[in-house]
Amino acid sequence: MVFSSTDLFEVNLAKNYLESEGIETILQNELAAQIYAGVIDQPKLLVREKDTGQAIKILIKGAYIKN
C-alpha cells in the first residue's frame, strides 16, 4: 500500500496521478468505502512491490503525501 485516505475522491486522484506517470495501481476497498464510509477500512491504493519506491516519490512530488 502506498496511499490511503478516508476520502475516496482523493484516493482516486492519487490513482490517476500514478497511472499518468506509468505506475499500475489497484484500488482496494473502494466499494466498501462508498457504502460504509468511515465505518469499514479505508480505501487503499496498491502498487507492485517493485514500483513502491517510485510511487512514493511521485506521490510526494504531487503533494499527496508529505516527506
Secondary structure as UniProt FT lines:
FT   STRAND          3..4
FT   HELIX           8..20
FT   TURN            21..22
FT   STRAND          25..28
FT   HELIX           30..35
FT   TURN            37..39
FT   STRAND          44..47
FT   HELIX           49..51
FT   HELIX           52..61
FT   TURN            62..63
//
